Amino acid sequence: MATIKKFFARHPMLPLIIPAGLLIYFVYVALGWNLWVSVSDWEPGSLEATYGFAGFKWYIEMFQDDTFWISLRNTLLLFSIIPICLVIGLLLALLMDQGLKGTGLFRTLILLPFALSYVVTGTVWAWMYNPSYGIINSILKMFGVSTTNLLWLSSQKTVMISIIIALVWQFSGYVALIFFAGIRSVPQNVINAAKLDGAYSPRIYLKLVLPALKGSLSSSVTILAMYALRSFDFIWQLTQGGPGYSSHTLPVMMYRETFEQNNFAYGAAIANFLLVLVLALILPITYLSNRKKG
């Protein structure tokens, strides 16, 4: 045993070879393979892989596809959950900071939606949005609201709004807990000193607490942006991209082209565009938050 310890002490990088190899193969080699498939001559409908070079044929076709632009618009539209969740989360965090009775139970309840998987959430909201027996239309009927035309998931005008509402419900509580942790990180002696100087509660929050939430804000924005881009299984469970293409997002389009149409090269091109979009949106947020911390 002592000999083994001495061996690894002399070669500390040796245990990292296997994890590094797995990382390179399953991440970077896979990305490189996907990039090559996207410029290959692999024809739609063929299950036999061909890797002849076809140039940027599939990328050109992608930018000429109306479905792609609808999917891109809907993907970017999902980012509207970020400001909504931030506002709701901040208000909930401020409410929890008041120390009211039952705050512990309240924290558990608002975090519960985030603990659910997208599949469960999609199933629950599909029931709630059902025009015949869903709880949302049932409540509206109790208040005398006509629900004849309220087809939440079957109307092109309301389907994206319905998806955004459900996502806001799932993530607002988690954002609230991030903000709540940021609020509680403010030293209590600083707050007490401000109170002794005659500062009232709204002013304390405005001048002391909110400026201390920059780290919580950047973390929340990054997490929300990542989940907005990863909401494929939720949308698939809820609408499968319908009605028509009205709730298509880039992940939904990629899935349908690749696994339903067997158009692997075109699906790979969409996946690469989505990767570039993710990097373009997430990297600046990460860079700015890390620079502020530094």
Summary of the structure (lengths in Angstrom):
residues: 294
radius of gyration: 24.5
end to end distance: 42.2
largest distance: 80.3
contacts: 847
relative contact order: 0.14
helix: 73%
strand: 1%
